[in-house]
Amino acid sequence: MRRIILMLTLALAGAAHAQELTLFGGGLEDTATRQRTSAWAFEYQHPLGENIAASFAWLNEGHVPGHHRDGQAIQVWGRGNLLDRRLSLAAGIGPYRFSDTTPAPSGGYANVHGWGTIGSLAATYYSDSRWLYQMRYNRIVTPNSIDTRALMFGIGYLLEPVSARGPHESVPRQALRTTSDEVTLFLGKTIVNSYESELGTAYSVEYRRGLARHVDVTLAVLNEGDARLIRRTGVTAQIWGVREVLASDRLVLGIGFGPYLAVDRYRAAEPGEGGDSKFSWIFTATAAYRLSQEWAARISWNRVNTNHHRDTDVILLGAGYRF
């Protein structure tokens, strides 16, 4: 996960071009069993030149029997632009960090984490506006989980104004730090990564500070609420790759990763679960919209990875004060 953050931060710090945000939906198949399910993803893509780009994606691979898997991917793309730049054909490859909810040998469920490789082929049609449309084929190979293939259709949006058709339009270089200082109060939902997806009400207080143009750090207190299997409260510290987008610089996108030290009032070791550590990792994708010079609205999707099969998704909506 540290490698994913580093690769995205380097991409964000590179030459700026029109960035793309795309939402995908489609179908997926387990290549061994031929079992099929639905799948979806969202992706941020950052061109690095006429024929190369980098992307970050969060994939949900649906519910293949015995596997509820999702994860994060970084890819490097090579592409060519055809038909007066209306059509872009591309191939991408990169690492895929996944979390898979599977049946446990002793009964119940287990959260299995691992790394794989994702390869993709894409055909993107660029309209005369900022909207784009893409067909995507993904092939994921892992050493300790299922291998999958997926065909998805995506609708995307260019995050900067376009003066010419296609994916290559440049934008001004970001001169200042993305963030100064910011305090945000959050409220949201906790979803346990089990077969029952138990829910709890979560809240958090976060302090954010910008260290460089595309680097933030945060310190936060997170209460995941009472989700039946967990009742967890702790402190998180994360480092972030961030970037301003849109011509007005009102929208900020970022991903963060760091340690999470927490106490779970319901925690009790069970046979085969492994360690009973209070130390976990948290990974977050965030978007903030600046309402004014002082105030911002922020949404964050947090994934907590534990070593004792109590992974959660914590989705938070907050109001932040900037100073």
N, C-alpha and C positions, 0 to 999 in steps of 0.2 A: 504493500500500500504506500510506503514511503516513495517507492520508485514511481508510482502513478502520480503522486503530488509533485515530485520533482520534474517529471516530463511535462505535465500541464503548465507548471510555472514557467519553464523554459519556453514553451510555446506561446504563452501569454506575453512574455517579455520580448518576443521577436517582432519583426516587421508587421504592422497592423494592416489587415484587409477586412473586407466585409465579412463579418462573422455570421454563422447560420445556426439557428435553433430549430430542431425538427422533432416532431412526435410521430412515432411509428406504431402500427398495429398489424397483426397478421397471424400466421400459423407456424407451428414448430413440431418437429418430429424427432423422437429418440431413434438414432440411426441403428441401434442394435435390436430393439423390440418393435420398431415401427409404430409405437404408441404416439398419438398426436394430441396436441393441446393448442390453446391460443397463447400468444406472446405479445409483449409490447415493450417499447423503449423510448427514452428521450435522449437526444444527442446535441452537444455543442461542438461545432466544427470551426476551426480557425485556419484559414489559408496561410501558407508560408511562402507562396509564390504562385506563378502561373500553373504549374503542374504538380504541386505538392501541398499537402494540408495535414493537420493534426486534429484529432477529435477525442472527446471524452463522452462516454455513453453509460447510462444506467439501464441495464436490461433486466426484464422479468420474463423468465422462461416458462411461466405457467405452471400447470399441475400435471406433469407426467406421473403415472402411477408410481408411488414410492419416492418421488422427487419433487419438492417444491423449491426451485432454484432461481436465484437472481444474483446479480453482481455488477461490477464496474469494469469498464474497459477503456484503455487508451490505444488508439490506432494511428499509424502513419499511412497516408494515402498518396498514391500516384494517380494522376488523372489527365485526360485529354478532353478538349472542348471542341464540339462539332456544330454544324448547322447554324453558323453565324452566332455561336455561343449560346444557343438555346438548349443544347444537349451536352451534358458532361458525363463521361464514362470513367469510372474509377475503381481501383482495387486497393484494399487496405488490410493491414495485419498488425497485431499487437497483443499484449498480455491481457488476460481476463482474470480478475479476482472474484471468486464466487462464494456464496453461502448456500448450502443445500440442506433442507429439512427432510430427513429420511427416517424410516423405521429403525428404532434401536434394537440390538440383539436381545436385550433383556425386557423388551416391551416399551411402549411409549414411543418417543421420537428422539432424534439426535440432530444437532446442528453441526454439519461437516463443512469445513472451510478448506479452500485450496486455490491453486493457480492453474490456469489453462491458457490456450492460445485461441484467438478469434481471427478468422480470415473472412473478408467480405468483398462482394462485388456490388456496385451500385450504378444505377442510371438515373440522372437527375435532369428534370426539365425546368428551365428558368423562364418564368413568364415576363411580361413587360413591366409588371409591378414588383414588389419585394417578396412575393409568394413564390415558392418552389414546390415541386412534387417529385418524389423519389421512389423507385423500386429497389429493394435491398435484399440480397441473399447473404445470410450469415452461416458460417460453419465453425462450430466450437469443438475443440478436442481437449480433453483433460486426462491426466494420468490416474486419478482416483475417484472419478465420478462418471456420469453419462456423457456421451458425445451427442451433439444435436446439430440439426440444420433447420433454418428458418427462412421463410419468405415473407417479407413485410412491405407494406406501403406507408410512406410518410408524407406529411404535409409540413413544410418548413417556412421560415421567415428570415429574410436578411435583416440583421440588426442595425445596419447602417443604410442611409439613403444611397440609391444606386443611380449613376449617371449613364451607365451602359449595361446592356444585358449580359448576364453571366456571373461567375463566382469570383471575379478578380478585382473588383473595385476597391481602391485604397481609401483609408480614412486617416485623419491626423493622428500623429503619434501622441500617446498619453504622456504628458509632461510631469504631472504631479502624482503624489501618492493617491491611491484609490480611496483610502480611509485615513482620517485623523484619529479621533477618539469617538467611541459610540457605546452607549449602554442601552440594552434591549431587554424588555420584559416579554416573555413568551407564554402562550397557553396552547395546548394541543392534545393529541392522542398518542398513547403507547399501544403498539400491536406486538404481541409475543409471537415469535417465529415458531409456532407449533401448528399442529393440524387443526386446532380449534381457534387459533388467532384471537386469544383472549385480549380484552381491551382495558385500558385504564386512562385516567385523565392526568396529563403531564403538564408541568410548568417549569420554567427556567428563567434565570437572570444571567445575562452575558455581558462581559466587558470586552470590547474589540479595539485594537490599536493597529494602525498601519505602520509597518517597518520600512517598506520600500514601495515603488510604484505598483507592483503586483504581488506583494507579500503582506499578509495580515497575521496577527496572533490573537487568540482569544482565551479568556479564562471564564468559566461558567459554573454555576450550581444547577444541577439537573435533578428534578424529582419526577420519576417515571410513573408515579401513582400506584394504585392498587389494581393490578391486572391479574389477580388470582394466583398465577404462578410466581409472580414477583411483586415486591414492594420495595423498590430500590431508589436510593438517593445518593448522589455523589458529586464529585468535582471533575470537570473536564478541562484539558488544556490542548489547544489545537494550533497548528500552523496551516496557513491557507494560501492557495493561489487564487487571485482575484483580478477582475478587470471590469472597467466601465464600458458599457455598450449603449447604443442609441446615440443619435447626434447630440441630444441634450445632456448626455452623461447621467441621466436620471436612474437608469437601470444598472445594477451591479450584479455580476454572477461570480460564483466562487465554489471551490471545493476545499475541504479541510480534513485533517487527520491528526489524531493524537491519543494520549492515554486517558483513561476514565477510571478513577478510584472511587468505589461505591460500596455502600453497606446495604444488603438486602435482608429485610426483616423476616422474609419467608424462606430464606435460603437454608436448605438442608441437603447434605450430600446423599445421593442415591447410588445404588450399585452400578458400576460401569460408567459413571459420569466423569471420572477423572478428578482434576484439582478443584479445590473450593476457594479459588483466589478471589479477592476483592478487586483485583486489577483486570481491566478489560481494555479494548480498543474501541474508539468511536470514529466513524467516518461520516462526513456531512456534505451534502450539496445544498447551496443556499442561493437565494435571489432576493435582492433588496431594491425597493423603488423609493427614490428620494421625493418626498412630498413637498419639502421646502428645504431651506438651508439648514434647519435644525432637526427636522423630523423625517423619519423613514419608516416604511412598512417592510417587514422582512418575513419570508417563509423559509424554513429549513427542514430538510429531510435527513434525519440522523439514523445511522445503522450502528447498533452496538453489537460487537463481536465478543463473546465470552468463551471461556474454556470449559464451561460446565453446562452447555446446552440450554442457556437462557437468553439467546439472542433476541433483540427487539428492533423494531422500527419505531422511531419517535418523530412524529410530524408536528411541527410547531409553527404558529403564526404569531408575530410579535410587532410591537411598536418600539422604535428606537429613537433615542435623543443623541444628536451629533454635536460635538463641541471640539 
